[in-house]
Amino acid sequence: MISFLLNLSGMTWCDELQAEKEAIEKAHETLTVVRKNFKNTLKQAIAEKGIAGAVPDCQVKAPSLGQGSEQVEIGRTSLKLRNPTNEPRPWVRPLLEEYQKTAFQKQAKHRLIQLGPNHFGYVEPIYVEAVCLNCHGANLKPEVKKEILQLYPKDQATGFKVGDFRGLIWLESRAK
């Protein structure tokens, strides 16, 4: 979190709280758009190609965004990966482990992590919804399982139930 003990930036404690609040709001708004676009893309792919045909479409399509004076990267990760390129960043791994161990009712709905000057990370948990079980549940249709294993031979991302913690969607922002 933003340090309140040593203030070299000249910001007051209230300024730092306001800056943190604004960073959380901005990150949440950005991830809300990414989640909505992802769900719409997946819904459309399922309607057009069926579950097995939609497997390649189940990925975040906007990993890097330039927004004015900052660089923003977005991704998702899990302790049970499907796509090995979604390996957690070092700052995300402890958060994954913390969310995995914590009861749902006690989990934070988001976390903001100060990674350096003008550099922060933000995460929100991903929970399994009913539609996710088509590819992440325990009983996959044979054609879906075949497609997943063809694309992701080292898949670990099955066996989930509705409401399970699936992973984190993350955003990393750095001022240019």
C-alpha positions in Angstrom: 0.0 0.0 0.0 1.0 3.6 -0.3 3.4 4.4 2.5 2.1 6.9 5.1 5.2 6.8 7.3 7.8 8.4 5.1 6.6 11.2 2.9 9.2 12.4 0.5 6.8 13.5 -2.2 5.5 16.5 -0.2 2.0 15.0 -0.2 0.0 15.2 3.0 -1.6 12.1 4.4 -5.0 13.3 3.1 -3.5 13.8 -0.4 -2.1 10.3 -0.3 -5.5 8.8 0.7 -7.1 10.8 -2.1 -4.5 9.6 -4.6 -5.0 6.0 -3.5 -8.7 6.3 -3.8 -8.4 7.8 -7.3 -6.0 5.0 -8.4 -8.4 2.3 -7.1 -11.4 3.9 -8.9 -9.5 4.3 -12.2 -8.2 0.7 -12.0 -11.6 -0.7 -11.2 -13.2 1.3 -14.0 -10.6 0.0 -16.5 -11.0 -3.7 -15.4 -14.8 -3.3 -15.4 -14.6 -2.5 -19.1 -12.1 -5.3 -19.8 -14.4 -7.8 -17.9 -17.5 -6.6 -19.8 -15.7 -6.9 -23.2 -14.3 -10.3 -22.3 -17.8 -11.6 -21.3 -19.4 -10.2 -24.5 -16.7 -11.7 -26.7 -17.0 -15.1 -25.0 -20.8 -15.0 -25.2 -20.7 -14.2 -28.9 -18.1 -16.9 -29.6 -20.2 -19.5 -27.8 -23.3 -18.5 -29.8 -21.4 -18.6 -33.1 -19.0 -21.5 -32.6 -20.3 -23.5 -29.6 -18.4 -24.2 -26.4 -15.4 -26.1 -28.0 -15.1 -23.5 -30.8 -15.0 -20.7 -28.2 -12.1 -22.0 -26.2 -9.5 -19.9 -28.1 -11.6 -16.8 -27.5 -11.4 -17.2 -23.7 -8.5 -14.8 -23.1 -8.1 -11.2 -22.2 -7.6 -9.4 -25.5 -6.1 -6.1 -24.1 -2.8 -6.9 -22.3 -1.3 -3.5 -22.8 -3.0 -0.1 -23.1 -1.4 3.3 -23.4 -3.5 5.9 -21.5 -2.2 9.4 -21.7 0.8 9.8 -19.5 0.9 6.2 -18.3 1.4 2.7 -19.5 -1.2 0.1 -18.3 -0.8 -3.6 -18.6 -3.7 -6.0 -17.9 -3.8 -9.7 -17.5 -5.2 -12.6 -15.5 -3.5 -15.4 -13.7 -4.2 -18.3 -11.4 -2.5 -20.9 -9.2 -4.1 -23.4 -11.6 -3.0 -22.2 -15.0 -4.5 -23.1 -18.4 -2.3 -20.9 -20.5 1.4 -20.9 -19.3 1.9 -17.4 -20.6 -0.4 -16.3 -17.7 2.1 -17.2 -15.1 1.7 -14.8 -12.2 4.0 -11.8 -11.9 6.1 -11.8 -8.8 4.0 -9.2 -7.1 0.8 -11.1 -7.8 1.8 -14.6 -6.6 1.5 -13.8 -2.9 -1.9 -12.2 -3.5 -3.1 -15.4 -5.3 -1.9 -17.5 -2.4 -3.6 -15.1 0.1 -6.9 -15.2 -1.8 -6.7 -19.0 -2.1 -6.4 -19.4 1.7 -9.0 -16.8 2.7 -12.7 -17.6 3.1 -14.8 -15.9 0.4 -16.6 -13.7 2.9 -13.3 -12.3 4.2 -11.6 -11.7 0.8 -10.9 -8.2 -0.3 -12.9 -7.2 -3.4 -9.7 -5.5 -4.7 -6.1 -4.7 -3.7 -3.9 -1.8 -4.6 -0.1 -2.4 -4.2 2.5 0.3 -4.5 5.3 -1.2 -6.6 7.5 1.9 -6.8 7.4 5.6 -7.5 4.5 6.2 -9.9 4.1 2.5 -10.3 1.3 0.4 -8.8 -0.5 -2.9 -9.2 -4.2 -3.6 -8.7 -6.0 -6.9 -8.6 -9.6 -8.1 -8.4 -10.6 -11.7 -7.7 -12.2 -13.9 -10.4 -14.8 -16.4 -9.1 -16.2 -19.3 -11.2 -19.6 -18.6 -12.7 -22.0 -21.2 -14.1 -20.8 -20.5 -17.7 -17.2 -21.1 -16.7 -18.0 -24.7 -15.8 -18.2 -25.6 -19.5 -14.4 -25.4 -19.7 -13.3 -25.2 -16.1 -15.7 -27.7 -14.4 -15.1 -31.3 -13.4 -17.2 -32.9 -16.2 -16.2 -31.4 -19.5 -17.7 -32.6 -22.8 -15.2 -34.7 -24.7 -15.0 -32.2 -27.6 -14.3 -29.4 -25.2 -11.6 -31.4 -23.3 -10.0 -32.3 -26.6 -9.9 -28.7 -27.8 -8.4 -27.5 -24.4 -5.7 -30.1 -24.4 -4.9 -29.4 -28.0 -4.4 -25.7 -27.3 -3.1 -26.1 -23.7 -1.4 -29.5 -23.2 -0.4 -28.7 -19.6 -3.8 -27.4 -18.6 -4.4 -27.4 -14.8 -7.6 -25.3 -14.8 -10.4 -27.8 -14.4 -12.3 -29.2 -11.5 -13.9 -26.0 -10.3 -17.4 -25.4 -8.9 -19.5 -22.3 -9.0 -18.2 -19.7 -6.6 -14.7 -21.1 -6.4 -11.8 -18.7 -6.4 -10.4 -19.0 -10.0 -7.6 -16.4 -10.0 -7.0 -12.7 -10.3 -7.4 -10.1 -13.0 -4.6 -7.6 -12.6 -3.6 -4.2 -13.8 -0.2 -2.7 -13.6 0.2 1.0 -14.2 3.4 3.0 -14.6 3.7 6.7 -15.3 5.7 7.4 -18.5 
